[in-house]
Amino acid sequence: MKKILIVDDDVAVTNYFMVFLMQTEIFETTVINDSRQVEELLEEEYFDVIMLDLDMPNVTGMDILGMMSTKNIDIPVVILTGANDVDLAVKTMKRGAFDYLTKPVDDEHLLEVLNNAIEHGTLHSTISRMPQALSREDLDNTAAFEHFPTQDTAVIRLFHQAEQMAEGDLSVFIWGERGTGKESLARAIHNSSPRVNKPFIAVDSASHSPEEFSSELFGRVRDWSGKSKEMSGFLETASGGTLFIDNIENMSLPVQVRLKRVIQTNEYYRDNSTEIMGCDVRFIVASTHDLTSSKYRESFSRDLLYHLMVNSIRIPSLRDRTDDIPLLAEYFLKEEVERTGRNITGFSDELLELLMQYRYPDNVQELKNIIACAVVNTDGSILNKDSLSPYIRERIIPGEMSGDFTPMKLHDKILDHVTETLEYCGGARKAAARLLSIDIKELNKLLEDIQ
C-alpha cells in the first residue's frame, strides 16, 4: 500500500479523504489537522505522496513547501485549494508542488493525480540513484537512441533519464537551442515507451497559423452554415501514442488553456462542438526558450507550463560537447554517402580541425547541412577544406558569426535566405531545395524573382 499524508485544518475534509482513500485499499492514510506537527513527522517518517491545504493557521501550506525544500525532503505534494486561489496554487508548482486540486475534488480525478504524483516521485528517485558512470550499452533500448550519436557522458546520462521517463505517461518538456535534436529525443522517448506501436505525431506550432491551430490540434465539426468542414485533429491522429509539439511558445493563450485541461482531465472538445471526447495521448513538448523567464509571463500560461515541466530535459548545445563533432561528422557522412552513392571515405585533418573550431549556432542540424553540401561539392574520395562552399568557409574559418541586424521587407528577407542557402550549397540547386524544404520548381521561381 502507498503511504499518504493529508494535511488540512478542516476535520470534515480530512475525514472524507481518509475514508475515501482507505476504501480504495491502495492507500494507508495519515491525517494532520495541526500543520505545526508536519515538520517533526516528516523528519521521522516517509510518505509516497502528501495532500496539502494552502490556507491554514500558524503554518501555511506555502511554509511547509519552503521547509521541505530547505531540508531536501523530496516527496511529491498535491495542493488542495479553493476556487479563488488557483493563481496561488500555480505559484506552489513553481515552488516544487507536483499539482493542485480545486475543492470540491472529483474522486476519480483525485486518484489519477495521486497516482501520477507517486509515479513522478518514483521516477525522480530512480534517476537520483543512477550511478555516475553510465554507458550507451547500459540502456535497455539502445536501438531507440541509435540515431543520436554521442560519446559525451552528460548526453549519455540524459538518455538514461529519458528512458526512465519513457516508462510512464507523464508529460515531458525538452529544452534546447535550435538544431540540438529535440524531436529526435522525443521520438526516442516514444520508441522506448509502452506506446511504441502507436502513432508518433510531430507538430511544429510555429509553422501553423495561430487562428487555425486550434482546429488542427483539437479537430473541428462542420458548422451550421457548412463553411467550416469537419476535420480530425492531431489529438485524434495521435490517439494511443505520443504527440510532440515543438516551439510550444507560439501557441495562443486560448489554446494553451484548452491544452492544460486535456493534460489534467484527458478530455477535450472539437471546435464548433460541446461534445466531450476522451483523449489517450502522451504529450512531449519542446522550446528553444526559457519559458519560466519574465519575458513569457503574459504570453504563456504559468499553469500549463508547470504541468508540462513535471519532467524536463535540457539538451546541451554542440559547442558544449565538441568531442562529439568528429563522431557526428562521420555519422552524417555515412548517411550522405548512402543517400547519394558517392565514393567518399573520410575527412582531411585540416577540415576536421576547422569543423572542431566552429561555434555552430544551429548546432547538430547545421553540422549535418555542412556535411551534406560538402558531399555534393567534392569530386574526390576525401572531404577537405575545398569541399566547402565559399560561403561556408567564410563562416567557419573566422569561427564567429555576425550579429548585425537590419530590418527589411519579409519578401526581400526570404530572397536573401534563398540566395544564402544556394551559396551555402555551392550553387547546387537540388541540395538547396532540400534544405529549404521546397521543390525545384519553387526554388527556380524564387531565383527568377532575385534576377
C-alpha positions as CSV (number, residue, x, y, z in Angstrom):
1,M,0.0,0.0,0.0
2,K,1.1,3.6,-0.7
3,K,1.5,5.9,2.3
4,I,-0.3,9.2,2.0
5,L,-0.2,12.2,4.4
6,I,-3.2,14.5,4.4
7,V,-2.7,18.0,5.9
8,D,-5.7,20.2,6.3
9,D,-7.1,22.1,9.3
10,D,-10.7,21.2,8.3
11,V,-11.5,18.0,10.1
12,A,-14.5,17.3,7.8
13,V,-12.3,17.5,4.8
14,T,-9.6,15.2,6.2
15,N,-12.2,12.7,7.4
16,Y,-13.8,12.5,4.0
17,F,-10.4,11.9,2.2
18,M,-9.3,9.4,4.8
19,V,-12.4,7.3,4.4
20,F,-12.5,7.5,0.6
21,L,-8.8,6.7,0.2
22,M,-8.9,3.8,2.7
23,Q,-11.9,2.3,0.8
24,T,-9.7,2.1,-2.4
25,E,-7.4,-0.3,-0.5
26,I,-4.5,1.4,-2.2
27,F,-3.5,4.0,0.4
28,E,-2.5,3.9,4.0
29,T,-3.5,7.3,5.3
30,T,-2.2,9.6,8.0
31,V,-4.0,12.8,8.9
32,I,-2.7,16.0,10.4
33,N,-5.1,18.9,11.3
34,D,-2.5,21.0,13.1
35,S,0.1,22.0,10.5
36,R,2.7,22.7,13.2
37,Q,3.2,19.0,13.5
38,V,4.2,18.4,9.9
39,E,7.9,19.2,10.1
40,E,8.5,16.8,13.0
41,L,6.5,14.0,11.4
42,L,8.4,14.3,8.0
43,E,11.7,14.0,9.9
44,E,10.6,10.7,11.3
45,E,8.5,9.1,8.6
46,Y,8.5,8.8,4.8
47,F,5.4,9.1,2.7
48,D,4.8,8.4,-1.0
49,V,2.7,11.5,-1.5
50,I,1.3,14.4,0.5
51,M,-2.0,16.2,0.1
52,L,-1.5,19.7,1.4
53,D,-4.0,22.5,2.1
54,L,-2.7,26.0,1.4
55,D,-4.8,28.2,3.8
56,M,-4.1,27.0,7.3
57,P,-3.4,29.0,10.6
58,N,0.1,29.1,12.2
59,V,1.9,27.2,9.4
60,T,0.6,27.6,5.8
61,G,0.9,25.2,3.0
62,M,3.5,27.5,1.4
63,D,5.5,27.5,4.6
64,I,5.6,23.7,4.6
65,L,6.7,23.6,0.9
66,G,9.5,26.0,1.9
67,M,10.6,23.8,4.8
68,M,10.6,20.7,2.6
69,S,12.8,22.5,0.1
70,T,15.2,23.7,2.7
71,K,15.6,20.3,4.3
72,N,15.7,18.4,0.9
73,I,12.5,16.4,1.7
74,D,11.7,15.0,-1.7
75,I,8.1,13.8,-1.6
76,P,5.6,14.8,-4.3
77,V,3.0,17.2,-3.0
78,V,-0.6,17.7,-4.3
79,I,-2.0,21.1,-3.2
80,L,-5.6,21.4,-2.1
81,T,-7.1,24.9,-2.8
82,G,-10.3,26.8,-3.1
83,A,-11.6,28.0,-6.5
84,N,-10.4,31.6,-5.8
85,D,-6.8,30.5,-5.0
86,V,-5.8,29.0,-8.4
87,D,-3.1,31.6,-9.0
88,L,-1.5,30.9,-5.6
89,A,-1.7,27.1,-6.4
90,V,0.2,27.7,-9.6
91,K,2.9,29.5,-7.6
92,T,3.2,26.4,-5.4
93,M,4.0,24.4,-8.5
94,K,6.9,26.8,-9.2
95,R,8.0,26.1,-5.6
96,G,8.0,22.3,-6.3
97,A,4.5,21.0,-5.8
98,F,3.5,18.3,-8.3
99,D,0.0,19.5,-9.0
100,Y,-3.1,21.2,-7.4
101,L,-6.7,20.2,-6.9
102,T,-9.6,22.7,-6.5
103,K,-12.2,21.9,-3.8
104,P,-14.6,20.2,-4.1
105,V,-12.4,17.5,-5.5
106,D,-13.7,14.9,-8.0
107,D,-12.9,11.4,-6.6
108,E,-11.8,9.9,-9.9
109,H,-9.6,12.8,-10.8
110,L,-8.1,12.8,-7.3
111,L,-7.0,9.1,-7.7
112,E,-5.5,9.9,-11.1
113,V,-3.5,12.9,-9.8
114,L,-2.3,10.9,-6.7
115,N,-1.1,8.0,-8.9
116,N,0.7,10.4,-11.3
117,A,2.3,12.1,-8.3
118,I,3.6,8.8,-7.0
119,E,4.8,7.8,-10.5
120,H,6.6,11.2,-10.6
121,G,8.2,10.6,-7.2
122,T,9.3,7.1,-8.1
123,L,10.8,8.3,-11.3
124,H,12.9,11.0,-9.8
125,S,14.0,8.8,-7.0
126,T,15.2,6.3,-9.6
127,I,17.0,9.0,-11.6
128,S,18.7,10.4,-8.5
129,R,20.1,6.9,-7.7
130,M,21.6,6.4,-11.1
131,P,25.4,5.6,-10.9
132,Q,27.7,8.3,-12.1
133,A,29.4,6.1,-14.7
134,L,26.8,5.1,-17.4
135,S,27.3,3.9,-20.9
136,R,25.1,3.5,-24.0
137,E,25.3,-0.2,-23.6
138,D,23.6,0.1,-20.2
139,L,20.4,1.3,-21.9
140,D,17.5,-1.1,-22.0
141,N,16.6,0.0,-25.5
142,T,19.8,1.0,-27.3
143,A,18.0,1.0,-30.7
144,A,15.8,3.9,-29.7
145,F,18.8,6.2,-29.3
146,E,21.0,4.9,-32.2
147,H,20.1,7.9,-34.4
148,F,21.6,10.2,-31.7
149,P,25.4,9.6,-31.9
150,T,27.3,10.8,-28.9
151,Q,30.2,9.9,-26.6
152,D,29.5,12.8,-24.2
153,T,28.9,11.5,-20.7
154,A,26.3,14.2,-19.9
155,V,24.3,13.3,-23.0
156,I,24.5,9.5,-22.3
157,R,23.2,10.2,-18.8
158,L,20.4,12.3,-20.4
159,F,19.5,9.2,-22.5
160,H,19.1,7.1,-19.3
161,Q,16.9,9.8,-17.8
162,A,14.8,9.9,-20.9
163,E,14.5,6.1,-20.9
164,Q,13.2,6.2,-17.3
165,M,10.7,8.9,-18.2
166,A,9.5,6.9,-21.2
167,E,8.2,4.1,-18.9
168,G,5.4,6.4,-17.5
169,D,2.8,8.6,-19.1
170,L,3.6,12.0,-17.6
171,S,4.3,14.9,-19.9
172,V,7.9,15.7,-20.8
173,F,9.3,19.2,-21.6
174,I,12.5,19.3,-23.7
175,W,14.5,22.4,-23.8
176,G,17.4,23.1,-26.2
177,E,18.8,25.5,-28.7
178,R,17.6,25.1,-32.3
179,G,19.1,22.2,-34.1
180,T,20.1,20.2,-31.0
181,G,17.8,17.3,-31.8
182,K,14.7,17.8,-29.6
183,E,12.4,15.9,-32.0
184,S,14.9,13.1,-32.2
185,L,14.9,12.8,-28.4
186,A,11.1,12.9,-28.3
187,R,11.0,10.1,-30.8
188,A,13.5,8.1,-28.8
189,I,11.3,8.5,-25.7
190,H,8.3,7.3,-27.7
191,N,10.2,4.3,-29.1
192,S,11.3,3.4,-25.5
193,S,7.7,3.6,-24.1
194,P,4.8,1.2,-24.0
195,R,3.2,3.3,-26.7
196,V,5.9,2.4,-29.3
197,N,3.5,0.6,-31.6
198,K,1.1,3.5,-31.7
199,P,1.5,6.8,-33.7
200,F,4.2,9.4,-33.0
201,I,2.9,12.7,-34.3
202,A,5.3,15.7,-34.5
203,V,3.8,19.2,-34.8
204,D,5.7,22.5,-35.0
205,S,3.3,25.1,-33.7
206,A,5.5,27.9,-35.3
207,S,4.6,26.6,-38.8
208,H,0.8,26.8,-38.2
209,S,-1.4,29.8,-38.3
210,P,-2.4,30.8,-34.7
211,E,-6.0,31.2,-35.9
212,E,-6.1,27.6,-37.4
213,F,-4.0,25.8,-34.9
214,S,-7.0,25.2,-32.5
215,S,-8.9,23.2,-35.2
216,E,-5.7,21.4,-36.3
217,L,-5.0,20.3,-32.7
218,F,-8.4,19.6,-31.3
219,G,-10.3,18.9,-34.6
220,R,-13.5,20.6,-35.8
221,V,-17.0,19.7,-36.6
222,R,-19.0,21.1,-39.6
223,D,-20.8,24.3,-38.6
224,W,-24.4,25.1,-39.3
225,S,-23.5,27.2,-42.4
226,G,-21.4,24.5,-43.9
227,K,-18.4,26.9,-44.3
228,S,-16.3,25.0,-41.8
229,K,-15.7,21.4,-42.9
230,E,-15.3,18.6,-40.4
231,M,-11.7,17.6,-39.7
232,S,-9.8,15.4,-37.3
233,G,-7.2,17.0,-35.0
234,F,-3.8,15.9,-34.0
235,L,-5.2,14.6,-30.7
236,E,-7.3,12.1,-32.7
237,T,-4.5,11.2,-35.1
238,A,-2.1,10.5,-32.2
239,S,-4.6,8.5,-30.2
240,G,-2.9,5.8,-28.1
241,G,0.5,7.2,-29.0
242,T,2.6,10.3,-28.5
243,L,2.0,13.9,-29.6
244,F,5.2,16.0,-29.9
245,I,4.6,19.8,-30.0
246,D,7.7,21.9,-30.9
247,N,8.1,25.6,-30.4
248,I,5.1,25.5,-28.0
249,E,5.7,29.1,-27.0
250,N,3.9,30.1,-30.3
251,M,0.6,28.6,-29.1
252,S,-2.1,31.2,-28.4
253,L,-3.3,31.6,-24.8
254,P,-6.9,30.2,-25.5
255,V,-5.3,27.1,-27.0
256,Q,-2.9,26.8,-24.0
257,V,-5.9,26.9,-21.6
258,R,-7.6,24.1,-23.5
259,L,-4.4,22.0,-23.7
260,K,-4.0,22.3,-20.0
261,R,-7.5,20.9,-19.5
262,V,-6.6,17.9,-21.8
263,I,-3.4,17.2,-19.7
264,Q,-5.4,17.4,-16.4
265,T,-8.6,15.5,-17.4
266,N,-7.8,13.6,-20.6
267,E,-10.8,15.2,-22.1
268,Y,-11.4,17.8,-24.8
269,Y,-13.9,19.1,-27.3
270,R,-13.6,19.9,-31.0
271,D,-14.1,23.4,-32.4
272,N,-17.8,24.2,-33.1
273,S,-18.8,21.4,-30.6
274,T,-19.6,20.9,-26.9
275,E,-19.4,17.1,-27.1
276,I,-16.7,15.9,-24.6
277,M,-14.2,13.5,-26.2
278,G,-11.7,11.2,-24.4
279,C,-8.0,11.6,-25.1
280,D,-5.3,8.9,-24.7
281,V,-2.2,10.7,-25.7
282,R,1.3,11.2,-24.1
283,F,2.5,14.8,-24.5
284,I,6.1,15.8,-25.2
285,V,6.7,19.4,-25.9
286,A,9.8,21.5,-26.7
287,S,11.0,25.0,-26.9
288,T,14.3,26.9,-27.6
289,H,13.4,29.5,-25.0
290,D,13.3,29.6,-21.2
291,L,9.5,29.9,-20.7
292,T,9.9,30.5,-17.0
293,S,11.5,33.9,-17.7
294,S,9.5,37.1,-17.1
295,K,9.5,37.7,-20.9
296,Y,6.8,34.9,-21.3
297,R,4.8,35.8,-18.2
298,E,2.0,37.4,-20.1
299,S,2.1,35.3,-23.3
300,F,2.5,31.8,-21.8
301,S,0.2,30.2,-19.2
302,R,2.1,29.6,-15.9
303,D,-0.5,26.9,-15.1
304,L,0.2,25.0,-18.4
305,L,3.9,25.5,-18.1
306,Y,4.3,23.9,-14.7
307,H,2.1,21.0,-15.7
308,L,4.3,20.4,-18.8
309,M,7.5,20.7,-16.8
310,V,6.7,17.8,-14.4
311,N,9.6,16.1,-16.3
312,S,12.1,18.3,-18.1
313,I,15.3,17.6,-20.1
314,R,17.8,20.1,-21.4
315,I,19.8,19.0,-24.4
316,P,23.3,20.7,-24.4
317,S,24.5,22.7,-27.4
318,L,27.1,21.2,-29.8
319,R,29.6,23.8,-28.6
320,D,29.3,22.3,-25.1
321,R,30.3,18.9,-26.4
322,T,32.9,19.5,-29.1
323,D,34.3,15.9,-28.7
324,D,31.1,14.7,-30.5
325,I,31.9,16.7,-33.7
326,P,34.1,14.1,-35.4
327,L,31.7,11.3,-34.4
328,L,28.7,13.2,-35.8
329,A,30.6,14.3,-38.9
330,E,31.4,10.6,-39.7
331,Y,27.7,9.6,-39.0
332,F,26.3,12.3,-41.3
333,L,28.9,11.5,-44.0
334,K,27.9,7.9,-43.9
335,E,24.2,8.9,-44.3
336,E,25.0,11.2,-47.3
337,V,27.2,8.5,-49.0
338,E,24.3,6.0,-48.7
339,R,21.9,8.6,-50.0
340,T,23.9,9.9,-52.9
341,G,26.0,6.8,-53.8
342,R,29.2,8.9,-53.7
343,N,32.5,7.1,-53.0
344,I,33.8,9.3,-50.1
345,T,35.7,7.7,-47.3
346,G,36.5,10.4,-44.8
347,F,37.8,13.9,-43.9
348,S,41.2,15.6,-44.2
349,D,42.8,16.6,-40.9
350,E,42.6,20.2,-41.9
351,L,38.8,20.1,-42.4
352,L,38.2,18.2,-39.1
353,E,40.2,21.0,-37.4
354,L,38.0,23.6,-39.0
355,L,34.9,21.8,-38.0
356,M,36.1,21.5,-34.4
357,Q,36.7,25.2,-34.0
358,Y,33.4,26.4,-35.4
359,R,30.7,27.6,-33.0
360,Y,27.6,26.0,-34.7
361,P,24.7,28.5,-33.9
362,D,22.3,25.9,-35.4
363,N,24.0,23.0,-33.6
364,V,23.8,19.4,-34.9
365,Q,21.5,20.3,-37.7
366,E,24.0,22.9,-39.1
367,L,26.8,20.3,-39.0
368,K,24.6,17.9,-40.9
369,N,23.8,20.5,-43.5
370,I,27.5,21.4,-43.9
371,I,28.4,17.7,-44.5
372,A,25.5,17.3,-47.0
373,C,26.7,20.3,-49.0
374,A,30.4,19.3,-48.9
375,V,29.5,15.8,-50.3
376,V,27.7,17.5,-53.2
377,N,30.7,19.8,-53.9
378,T,33.5,17.3,-53.8
379,D,35.0,15.2,-56.7
380,G,37.5,13.2,-54.6
381,S,37.2,10.5,-52.1
382,I,38.2,12.7,-49.1
383,L,36.3,15.8,-47.9
384,N,38.7,18.7,-47.4
385,K,38.5,22.5,-47.0
386,D,37.9,23.0,-50.7
387,S,34.8,20.7,-50.4
388,L,33.1,23.5,-48.5
389,S,31.4,26.3,-50.4
390,P,32.9,29.7,-50.2
391,Y,30.0,30.8,-48.0
392,I,30.7,28.0,-45.5
393,R,34.4,28.6,-45.5
394,E,33.9,32.3,-44.7
395,R,31.6,31.3,-41.7
396,I,33.8,28.5,-40.4
397,I,37.3,29.9,-40.6
398,P,36.8,33.0,-38.5
399,G,34.8,30.9,-36.1
400,E,32.4,33.8,-35.4
401,M,29.0,34.9,-36.7
402,S,28.0,38.5,-37.4
403,G,25.4,39.8,-35.0
404,D,24.3,42.7,-37.2
405,F,20.6,43.2,-37.9
406,T,18.9,45.4,-40.5
407,P,15.1,45.4,-40.8
408,M,13.8,44.7,-44.3
409,K,10.6,43.6,-46.1
410,L,9.7,40.0,-45.5
411,H,9.9,39.0,-49.2
412,D,13.3,40.5,-49.5
413,K,14.4,38.6,-46.4
414,I,13.1,35.3,-48.0
415,L,15.0,36.0,-51.2
416,D,18.2,36.8,-49.2
417,H,17.7,33.5,-47.3
418,V,17.3,31.6,-50.6
419,T,20.5,33.2,-52.0
420,E,22.5,32.4,-48.9
421,T,21.2,28.8,-48.9
422,L,22.2,28.4,-52.6
423,E,25.7,29.8,-51.8
424,Y,25.8,27.5,-48.7
425,C,25.4,24.6,-51.1
426,G,27.9,25.9,-53.6
427,G,25.3,26.5,-56.2
428,A,23.8,23.0,-56.1
429,R,20.1,23.7,-56.6
430,K,18.8,20.2,-55.6
431,A,20.7,20.4,-52.3
432,A,19.5,23.9,-51.7
433,A,15.9,23.0,-52.4
434,R,16.1,20.0,-50.0
435,L,17.5,22.2,-47.2
436,L,14.7,24.8,-47.8
437,S,12.1,22.0,-47.9
438,I,10.7,23.2,-51.3
439,D,10.7,21.6,-54.7
440,I,13.0,22.7,-57.6
441,K,10.2,24.5,-59.4
442,E,9.5,26.7,-56.4
443,L,13.2,27.4,-55.9
444,N,13.6,28.3,-59.6
445,K,10.6,30.7,-59.3
446,L,12.3,32.4,-56.3
447,L,15.6,32.7,-58.2
448,E,13.7,34.4,-61.1
449,D,12.4,37.0,-58.6
450,I,16.0,37.6,-57.5
451,Q,17.3,38.0,-61.1
